[in-house]
Amino acid sequence: MKTTRWIREMPLHMLLLPGLILVLVYSYVPMLGVVIAFQKFTIFSGWFGSPWIGLDNFRFVLDMPNTGQVIWNTIFIACMKIVFGLFVPIVVALLLNEVSRSFIKRGVQTLIYLPHFLSWVILGGILIDLLSPSEGIVNAMLGKLGFEPIFFLADNRWFPAVLIASDVWKEFGFSTIVYLAAITSVNPTLYEAAVVDGANRWKQTFHVTLPGMMPIIVLMVTLSLGNVLNAGFDQVFNLANPLVYESGDILDTMIYRIAFNDAQYGVATAVGLFKSVVSFLLISVSYWLAYRLANYRIF
């Protein structure tokens, strides 16, 4: 019986083989390069010829004057993206749920979902044009209102806000669809009972819709904890410049500069290993919380 079942299911398992090979080649084999974090690595010497220096690379990173600021920037920007990336889609989903005409509802969903498919290379160019202090439409409108031009991408006071706002604008359409799906799963009889009890639309939203969405909200929050150190390399790399490194430099961009500008591969690998270990711990905690609070599990 088991042999027959194994033969019958073999083609299905074989379908997994190409994906498994890709994961092994591109995700697990490169992990051997972690040893560079403990070496004074040079390209010409390679893994086997580079001398071992223990934890010196980690000590060098901790002694760098801007390491603390970069870690703070990373955590602050990532956390703000998580908070607003949770709040805005929920509000938009609740508003769209009140739209009765399906063609308007679908049209709005399509419009807010489109930026998700654009890369930060394209959006970065668009934002640079829009926020330009001399020719940008935003500063042109501010000038009409009597305000001075704002250097959004060259002022440390404004740059984090630009990163957070543009990321939320790009991604909230995707999350809105998730919350709309959660709303459709709410039992319609609960709304009927609320109407009988005299609840208006606001009370139905707060006492029926939101509690029905709560399992998905808790799940999305807990799963997002693993991204606390992922502030968005693509976005920051395309929008940042040396003038805003004080408020906009993050771990990923610092790793990039250390590796490719300074050729200090061991130091860059040490920072990347630190980030990966912390992210792994956060992801583990988030999945544990997702299981305990939302009964979510992968296997």
Backbone hydrogen bonds, N-H to C=O, Kabsch-Sander energy under -0.5 kcal/mol:
donor,donor_aa,acceptor,acceptor_aa,energy
5,R,1,M,-2.2
6,W,2,K,-2.4
7,I,3,T,-2.2
8,R,4,T,-2.2
9,E,5,R,-2.2
10,M,6,W,-0.9
12,L,9,E,-0.5
13,H,9,E,-1.9
14,M,10,M,-2.4
15,L,11,P,-1.2
16,L,12,L,-0.6
16,L,13,H,-0.9
17,L,14,M,-1.0
20,L,16,L,-2.5
21,I,17,L,-2.5
22,L,18,P,-2.2
23,V,19,G,-2.3
24,L,20,L,-2.3
25,V,21,I,-2.7
26,Y,22,L,-2.7
27,S,23,V,-2.1
28,Y,23,V,-1.1
28,Y,24,L,-0.6
29,V,24,L,-2.6
31,M,28,Y,-0.9
32,L,29,V,-1.9
33,G,30,P,-1.9
34,V,31,M,-1.7
35,V,32,L,-1.4
36,I,33,G,-1.8
37,A,34,V,-1.8
38,F,35,V,-1.7
39,Q,36,I,-1.7
40,K,51,P,-2.6
41,F,39,Q,-1.3
46,G,42,T,-2.2
49,G,45,S,-1.2
50,S,46,G,-1.4
53,I,38,F,-2.3
54,G,38,F,-1.0
56,D,53,I,-1.4
59,R,55,L,-2.1
60,F,56,D,-2.5
61,V,57,N,-2.0
62,L,58,F,-2.3
63,D,59,R,-1.7
64,M,60,F,-0.6
64,M,61,V,-1.0
67,T,64,M,-1.3
70,V,66,N,-2.3
71,I,67,T,-2.4
72,W,68,G,-2.2
73,N,69,Q,-2.7
74,T,70,V,-2.5
75,I,71,I,-2.4
76,F,72,W,-2.9
77,I,73,N,-2.7
78,A,74,T,-2.3
79,C,75,I,-2.6
80,M,76,F,-2.4
81,K,77,I,-2.1
82,I,78,A,-2.1
83,V,79,C,-2.6
84,F,80,M,-2.6
85,G,81,K,-2.1
86,L,82,I,-0.8
86,L,83,V,-0.8
87,F,83,V,-2.4
88,V,84,F,-2.2
90,I,86,L,-1.2
91,V,87,F,-2.1
92,V,88,V,-2.6
93,A,89,P,-2.7
94,L,90,I,-2.2
95,L,91,V,-2.1
96,L,92,V,-2.9
97,N,93,A,-1.8
98,E,94,L,-0.6
98,E,95,L,-1.1
99,V,96,L,-1.3
102,S,100,S,-0.6
105,K,101,R,-2.0
106,R,102,S,-2.8
107,G,103,F,-1.9
108,V,104,I,-2.4
109,Q,105,K,-2.1
110,T,106,R,-2.2
111,L,107,G,-2.2
112,I,108,V,-2.4
113,Y,109,Q,-1.2
114,L,110,T,-1.4
116,H,113,Y,-1.1
117,F,114,L,-1.9
118,L,115,P,-1.3
123,L,119,S,-2.4
124,G,120,W,-2.3
125,G,121,V,-1.4
126,I,122,I,-2.0
127,L,123,L,-2.9
128,I,124,G,-2.4
129,D,125,G,-1.8
130,L,126,I,-2.5
131,L,127,L,-2.7
132,S,129,D,-0.6
136,G,132,S,-1.3
138,V,130,L,-1.9
139,N,130,L,-0.6
140,A,136,G,-1.7
141,M,137,I,-2.0
142,L,138,V,-2.1
143,G,139,N,-2.4
144,K,140,A,-1.7
145,L,141,M,-1.2
146,G,143,G,-1.3
147,F,142,L,-2.8
152,F,131,L,-0.5
152,F,150,I,-1.6
154,A,151,F,-1.4
155,D,151,F,-0.7
158,W,155,D,-1.0
159,F,155,D,-2.4
162,V,158,W,-2.1
163,L,159,F,-2.3
164,I,160,P,-2.5
165,A,161,A,-2.8
166,S,162,V,-2.4
167,D,163,L,-1.9
168,V,164,I,-2.3
169,W,165,A,-2.5
170,K,166,S,-1.9
171,E,167,D,-2.1
172,F,168,V,-2.4
173,G,112,I,-0.6
174,F,171,E,-0.7
175,S,171,E,-1.5
176,T,172,F,-2.1
177,I,173,G,-1.3
178,V,174,F,-1.0
179,Y,175,S,-2.0
180,L,176,T,-2.5
181,A,177,I,-2.1
182,A,178,V,-1.6
183,I,179,Y,-2.0
184,T,180,L,-2.0
185,S,181,A,-0.7
185,S,182,A,-0.6
186,V,183,I,-1.7
190,L,187,N,-1.5
191,Y,187,N,-0.6
191,Y,188,P,-0.6
192,E,188,P,-1.7
193,A,189,T,-2.3
194,A,190,L,-2.0
195,V,191,Y,-2.4
196,V,192,E,-2.1
197,D,193,A,-1.7
198,G,195,V,-1.5
199,A,194,A,-2.9
204,Q,200,N,-2.4
205,T,201,R,-2.1
206,F,202,W,-2.3
207,H,203,K,-2.4
208,V,204,Q,-1.8
209,T,204,Q,-2.2
210,L,205,T,-2.8
212,G,208,V,-1.7
213,M,209,T,-1.7
214,M,210,L,-1.1
216,I,213,M,-0.7
217,I,213,M,-2.3
218,V,214,M,-3.0
219,L,215,P,-2.1
220,M,216,I,-2.7
221,V,217,I,-2.4
222,T,218,V,-2.5
223,L,219,L,-2.4
224,S,220,M,-1.4
225,L,221,V,-0.5
225,L,222,T,-1.0
226,G,223,L,-0.9
227,N,224,S,-1.8
228,V,225,L,-1.4
230,N,227,N,-1.4
231,A,229,L,-0.8
236,V,232,G,-2.1
237,F,233,F,-3.1
238,N,234,D,-1.6
239,L,235,Q,-1.4
240,A,236,V,-2.9
244,V,241,N,-2.2
245,Y,242,P,-1.0
247,S,244,V,-0.7
248,G,244,V,-2.6
249,D,245,Y,-1.5
254,M,250,I,-2.2
255,I,251,L,-2.6
256,Y,252,D,-2.0
257,R,253,T,-2.2
258,I,254,M,-2.5
259,A,255,I,-2.3
260,F,256,Y,-2.8
261,N,256,Y,-0.5
261,N,257,R,-1.7
262,D,257,R,-1.8
264,Q,258,I,-2.5
265,Y,263,A,-1.1
268,A,264,Q,-2.3
269,T,265,Y,-2.4
270,A,266,G,-1.9
271,V,267,V,-2.2
272,G,268,A,-2.4
273,L,269,T,-2.7
274,F,270,A,-2.3
275,K,271,V,-2.4
276,S,272,G,-2.4
277,V,273,L,-2.5
278,V,274,F,-2.2
279,S,275,K,-2.4
280,F,276,S,-2.5
281,L,277,V,-2.2
282,L,278,V,-2.4
283,I,279,S,-2.7
284,S,280,F,-2.3
285,V,281,L,-2.4
286,S,282,L,-2.6
287,Y,283,I,-2.5
288,W,284,S,-2.0
289,L,285,V,-2.6
290,A,286,S,-2.6
291,Y,287,Y,-2.0
292,R,288,W,-2.2
293,L,289,L,-3.2
294,A,290,A,-1.8
295,N,291,Y,-0.7
296,Y,290,A,-1.9
